[in-house]
Amino acid sequence: MDTNKEAVEETDNTPGRMPLNAGDNSYGSAPGPGLSGSVGVSESVPLLVPEPVRQWQPMTKEELELTAGGPGWRKVRRYLVLLFWLSWVAMLATSIAIVVVSPRPVVTPLTWWQKSLFYQLQLDLYMEEHTEGSGNMNALCEQLPFLRSLGIGALILEGLFNKEASPLNFISTGKKFATLPQILHLLAESNKAGLKVVVDFCKLDLLRLQDVAGNADKPSNHSHALWFWLEQGVAGFAICDTDAAYSEKTLLEWRGILKEFSSQEEERIVVVKQMRDSLPPLNNGTLVDVVMKSILPSSRHVLSAKEVAAAIETHLQAREEVIWPSWTVEGKASHDLKKLLLVLTMTLPGSPAIQYDEISQTQNVSLKAGASHGEMTEPTDTDLDKEKMKHSAVALFTSLSRSRAREEALLYGTLTFLPFNFSTSPSNSTLASPSPAPILAFLRSWGCVHFLILLNVGPELHALAPAWAPSLPEAGVFVTSTGMDRLGSMTLKKLELQPHEAIVIKLFEAGSYS
């Protein structure tokens, strides 16, 4: 025991020897600086001292320039710039390829009569309604700028001639016939207002003035009539397909005369009113410029909603017209369907032909003078209702006219008839008829622009079926409606059609406007 104790003490006192507990700071103490070999002198500082935490500091300008100018960063920047320009060129090439390869509708230049709205004015009826003498024609001339502001481009003057008289004979045979100076004044005022005039020869026996000897070298008398009116500035003539003048021989003669007065901007035209179920064919289809046909068949009685719907569906499913069509409404329909038929006329392919009673100049209801005592009386409720209906009809026509003028799809877009499935609204399910009149729908498309026209011919409220036309975009905006009360965006899923209502909707994909 003593021997070992002495050995330990000897070892502890031996210079240069490390104490046995020098490496464990848990069981002793480490020698202080400069006292590594001393015994009994120690301190509590641990051997493993943690390094101080260095705070982050931004790089200086010199350090940043030195780091960015290194060869590695230069290569990275070159590759990024090269990648950017390659991507930009690739996107540009892809865009050009898409534009070139994508099918585009070919814009066909339209003539003035293909872009115009025709206004059928029965001058004999107008003269009968306004019996103030020479002032009635002046009143009509004052309305011409208003008609032009509505978008009307041409007047079709009907009822100018006595059927027993020559087209050159304007000697008045009654109060309802205008005199030649009055007609010439009307033509001059129409030209000032920017309106073209088409003279109607329909149901006149023009060929009865032909040379009775049948001398082919001698010009026909009706040719002189054409020359006369063309010199007065008329833009064309209208005949019926039941007239004797509707023949290839006569129309060839007319075409030669019209060509002498025509120019690229001022082309003279021939309008044929289709009175039969189908237009008699001609070997030369270029002899007629416009075929005017009625949406509704002629009838002595007022057509029912089912008859109106059947007539409309027949035209919507018909093949594309060879000759440029012009649509009008000659048949008798319910007064509730007049606005619906106006919307249909303005949205079908072709040139609409509006009749005199469909729109008229709106005027403020004036106070009426008493018949006997000269006192002033307030307008009646009937007068106010009529005035309100006039304003509503003009507002609807103006909306349709402006939409047709600025939208290519409505001007010369394709027509697609849409088979319709509808459901009766629950609110009116108890009042629904067993077989309600169908709702008609068609699409006018040009490129990626689509206009949906919905027609509720029946007297019931209807909602669209959920699965109707799944390929159509569900969202859109209202363009116009017969009630002039639909504005803003809409969705087909929540749309309900009021009785006798027509709606024009511009469709677009979700999240985008076209």
Solvent accessible surface area in square Angstrom, and as a share of the most:
residue,aa,sasa,rsa
1,M,191,0.85
2,D,106,0.55
3,T,104,0.60
4,N,99,0.51
5,K,133,0.56
6,E,113,0.51
7,A,53,0.41
8,V,80,0.46
9,E,89,0.40
10,E,121,0.54
11,T,58,0.34
12,D,73,0.38
13,N,108,0.56
14,T,47,0.27
15,P,125,0.79
16,G,84,0.81
17,R,150,0.55
18,M,149,0.66
19,P,63,0.40
20,L,168,0.84
21,N,68,0.35
22,A,14,0.11
23,G,68,0.65
24,D,53,0.27
25,N,82,0.42
26,S,87,0.56
27,Y,172,0.65
28,G,37,0.36
29,S,43,0.28
30,A,10,0.07
31,P,48,0.30
32,G,9,0.09
33,P,121,0.76
34,G,80,0.77
35,L,73,0.36
36,S,84,0.54
37,G,62,0.59
38,S,50,0.32
39,V,110,0.63
40,G,80,0.77
41,V,72,0.41
42,S,67,0.43
43,E,69,0.31
44,S,112,0.72
45,V,83,0.48
46,P,65,0.41
47,L,100,0.50
48,L,163,0.81
49,V,104,0.60
50,P,116,0.73
51,E,153,0.69
52,P,121,0.76
53,V,145,0.83
54,R,223,0.81
55,Q,161,0.72
56,W,211,0.74
57,Q,140,0.62
58,P,94,0.59
59,M,101,0.45
60,T,73,0.42
61,K,145,0.61
62,E,121,0.54
63,E,87,0.39
64,L,104,0.52
65,E,104,0.47
66,L,144,0.72
67,T,66,0.38
68,A,40,0.31
69,G,30,0.29
70,G,18,0.17
71,P,105,0.66
72,G,46,0.44
73,W,142,0.50
74,R,118,0.43
75,K,115,0.49
76,V,68,0.39
77,R,115,0.42
78,R,152,0.56
79,Y,146,0.56
80,L,109,0.54
81,V,87,0.50
82,L,101,0.50
83,L,108,0.54
84,F,117,0.49
85,W,135,0.47
86,L,106,0.53
87,S,50,0.32
88,W,115,0.40
89,V,81,0.47
90,A,57,0.44
91,M,121,0.54
92,L,81,0.40
93,A,58,0.45
94,T,77,0.45
95,S,57,0.37
96,I,98,0.50
97,A,49,0.38
98,I,103,0.52
99,V,89,0.51
100,V,107,0.62
101,V,119,0.69
102,S,45,0.29
103,P,133,0.83
104,R,174,0.64
105,P,56,0.35
106,V,128,0.73
107,V,86,0.49
108,T,85,0.50
109,P,120,0.75
110,L,28,0.14
111,T,46,0.27
112,W,33,0.11
113,W,19,0.07
114,Q,28,0.12
115,K,103,0.44
116,S,15,0.10
117,L,5,0.03
118,F,1,0.00
119,Y,5,0.02
120,Q,7,0.03
121,L,1,0.00
122,Q,77,0.34
123,L,3,0.01
124,D,29,0.15
125,L,87,0.43
126,Y,1,0.01
127,M,11,0.05
128,E,87,0.39
129,E,111,0.50
130,H,46,0.21
131,T,104,0.60
132,E,122,0.55
133,G,45,0.44
134,S,81,0.52
135,G,33,0.32
136,N,8,0.04
137,M,3,0.01
138,N,74,0.38
139,A,37,0.28
140,L,3,0.01
141,C,12,0.07
142,E,131,0.59
143,Q,33,0.14
144,L,1,0.00
145,P,80,0.50
146,F,44,0.18
147,L,4,0.02
148,R,100,0.37
149,S,76,0.49
150,L,11,0.05
151,G,30,0.29
152,I,0,0.00
153,G,10,0.10
154,A,0,0.00
155,L,0,0.00
156,I,0,0.00
157,L,0,0.00
158,E,16,0.07
159,G,29,0.28
160,L,5,0.03
161,F,15,0.06
162,N,39,0.20
163,K,125,0.53
164,E,144,0.64
165,A,14,0.11
166,S,31,0.20
167,P,5,0.03
168,L,79,0.39
169,N,60,0.31
170,F,12,0.05
171,I,139,0.71
172,S,49,0.32
173,T,84,0.49
174,G,32,0.31
175,K,193,0.82
176,K,76,0.32
177,F,33,0.14
178,A,4,0.03
179,T,49,0.28
180,L,54,0.27
181,P,95,0.60
182,Q,39,0.17
183,I,1,0.01
184,L,61,0.30
185,H,73,0.33
186,L,0,0.00
187,L,5,0.02
188,A,47,0.37
189,E,43,0.19
190,S,0,0.00
191,N,81,0.42
192,K,160,0.68
193,A,22,0.17
194,G,44,0.42
195,L,2,0.01
196,K,45,0.19
197,V,3,0.02
198,V,0,0.00
199,V,1,0.01
200,D,14,0.07
201,F,1,0.00
202,C,23,0.14
203,K,114,0.48
204,L,14,0.07
205,D,78,0.40
206,L,5,0.03
207,L,46,0.23
208,R,114,0.42
209,L,49,0.24
210,Q,64,0.29
211,D,41,0.21
212,V,153,0.88
213,A,87,0.67
214,G,61,0.58
215,N,78,0.40
216,A,103,0.79
217,D,136,0.70
218,K,119,0.50
219,P,83,0.53
220,S,7,0.05
221,N,73,0.37
222,H,2,0.01
223,S,6,0.04
224,H,97,0.43
225,A,2,0.02
226,L,0,0.00
227,W,91,0.32
228,F,54,0.23
229,W,0,0.00
230,L,4,0.02
231,E,111,0.50
232,Q,59,0.26
233,G,32,0.30
234,V,0,0.00
235,A,7,0.05
236,G,0,0.00
237,F,0,0.00
238,A,0,0.00
239,I,0,0.00
240,C,0,0.00
241,D,2,0.01
242,T,70,0.41
243,D,19,0.10
244,A,62,0.48
245,A,2,0.02
246,Y,22,0.08
247,S,39,0.25
248,E,49,0.22
249,K,168,0.71
250,T,8,0.05
251,L,1,0.01
252,L,92,0.46
253,E,64,0.29
254,W,0,0.00
255,R,53,0.19
256,G,39,0.37
257,I,13,0.07
258,L,0,0.00
259,K,155,0.66
260,E,117,0.52
261,F,51,0.21
262,S,36,0.23
263,S,58,0.37
264,Q,175,0.78
265,E,125,0.56
266,E,79,0.35
267,E,53,0.24
268,R,33,0.12
269,I,0,0.00
270,V,1,0.00
271,V,1,0.00
272,V,0,0.00
273,K,24,0.10
274,Q,32,0.14
275,M,101,0.45
276,R,117,0.43
277,D,150,0.78
278,S,80,0.52
279,L,43,0.22
280,P,31,0.19
281,P,130,0.81
282,L,42,0.21
283,N,145,0.74
284,N,51,0.26
285,G,43,0.41
286,T,102,0.59
287,L,3,0.02
288,V,6,0.03
289,D,17,0.09
290,V,0,0.00
291,V,7,0.04
292,M,5,0.02
293,K,25,0.11
294,S,26,0.17
295,I,0,0.00
296,L,3,0.01
297,P,74,0.47
298,S,106,0.68
299,S,28,0.18
300,R,233,0.85
301,H,105,0.47
302,V,90,0.52
303,L,10,0.05
304,S,57,0.37
305,A,24,0.19
306,K,114,0.48
307,E,74,0.33
308,V,0,0.00
309,A,2,0.02
310,A,59,0.46
311,A,14,0.11
312,I,1,0.00
313,E,56,0.25
314,T,91,0.53
315,H,53,0.24
316,L,6,0.03
317,Q,110,0.49
318,A,57,0.44
319,R,192,0.70
320,E,158,0.71
321,E,66,0.29
322,V,131,0.75
323,I,38,0.19
324,W,49,0.17
325,P,13,0.08
326,S,0,0.00
327,W,14,0.05
328,T,3,0.02
329,V,22,0.13
330,E,97,0.44
331,G,11,0.10
332,K,103,0.44
333,A,22,0.17
334,S,40,0.26
335,H,110,0.49
336,D,86,0.44
337,L,2,0.01
338,K,102,0.43
339,K,60,0.25
340,L,0,0.00
341,L,6,0.03
342,L,7,0.03
343,V,0,0.00
344,L,1,0.00
345,T,3,0.02
346,M,3,0.01
347,T,1,0.00
348,L,6,0.03
349,P,42,0.27
350,G,3,0.03
351,S,0,0.00
352,P,1,0.01
353,A,0,0.00
354,I,0,0.00
355,Q,41,0.18
356,Y,55,0.21
357,D,100,0.52
358,E,44,0.20
359,I,3,0.02
360,S,34,0.22
361,Q,49,0.22
362,T,34,0.20
363,Q,112,0.50
364,N,134,0.69
365,V,46,0.26
366,S,82,0.53
367,L,90,0.45
368,K,100,0.42
369,A,76,0.59
370,G,16,0.16
371,A,116,0.90
372,S,94,0.60
373,H,156,0.70
374,G,47,0.46
375,E,87,0.39
376,M,117,0.52
377,T,61,0.36
378,E,133,0.60
379,P,29,0.18
380,T,79,0.46
381,D,109,0.56
382,T,79,0.46
383,D,30,0.16
384,L,87,0.43
385,D,82,0.42
386,K,121,0.51
387,E,27,0.12
388,K,150,0.64
389,M,93,0.42
390,K,84,0.36
391,H,86,0.38
392,S,30,0.19
393,A,19,0.15
394,V,17,0.10
395,A,42,0.32
396,L,0,0.00
397,F,0,0.00
398,T,23,0.14
399,S,26,0.17
400,L,5,0.03
401,S,6,0.04
402,R,148,0.54
403,S,3,0.02
404,R,7,0.02
405,A,79,0.61
406,R,163,0.60
407,E,32,0.14
408,E,81,0.36
409,A,1,0.01
410,L,6,0.03
411,L,21,0.11
412,Y,47,0.18
413,G,6,0.05
414,T,88,0.51
415,L,52,0.26
416,T,64,0.37
417,F,43,0.18
418,L,23,0.11
419,P,105,0.66
420,F,33,0.14
421,N,101,0.52
422,F,60,0.25
423,S,50,0.32
424,T,43,0.25
425,S,3,0.02
426,P,115,0.72
427,S,87,0.56
428,N,45,0.23
429,S,61,0.40
430,T,126,0.73
431,L,141,0.70
432,A,33,0.26
433,S,46,0.30
434,P,142,0.89
435,S,66,0.43
436,P,32,0.20
437,A,5,0.04
438,P,53,0.33
439,I,2,0.01
440,L,5,0.02
441,A,0,0.00
442,F,0,0.00
443,L,15,0.07
444,R,0,0.00
445,S,18,0.12
446,W,37,0.13
447,G,49,0.47
448,C,105,0.63
449,V,33,0.19
450,H,50,0.22
451,F,1,0.00
452,L,0,0.00
453,I,0,0.00
454,L,0,0.00
455,L,0,0.00
456,N,0,0.00
457,V,0,0.00
458,G,0,0.00
459,P,79,0.49
460,E,17,0.08
461,L,21,0.10
462,H,0,0.00
463,A,20,0.15
464,L,12,0.06
465,A,22,0.17
466,P,131,0.82
467,A,83,0.64
468,W,16,0.05
469,A,24,0.19
470,P,123,0.77
471,S,107,0.69
472,L,20,0.10
473,P,22,0.14
474,E,89,0.40
475,A,27,0.21
476,G,0,0.00
477,V,39,0.23
478,F,33,0.14
479,V,38,0.22
480,T,4,0.02
481,S,1,0.01
482,T,12,0.07
483,G,47,0.45
484,M,78,0.35
485,D,106,0.55
486,R,44,0.16
487,L,156,0.78
488,G,45,0.43
489,S,80,0.51
490,M,23,0.10
491,T,41,0.24
492,L,13,0.06
493,K,137,0.58
494,K,173,0.73
495,L,8,0.04
496,E,67,0.30
497,L,0,0.00
498,Q,86,0.38
499,P,53,0.33
500,H,43,0.19
501,E,9,0.04
502,A,0,0.00
503,I,0,0.00
504,V,1,0.01
505,I,0,0.00
506,K,34,0.15
507,L,1,0.01
508,F,20,0.08
509,E,113,0.51
510,A,95,0.74
511,G,85,0.82
512,S,52,0.33
513,Y,167,0.64
514,S,62,0.40
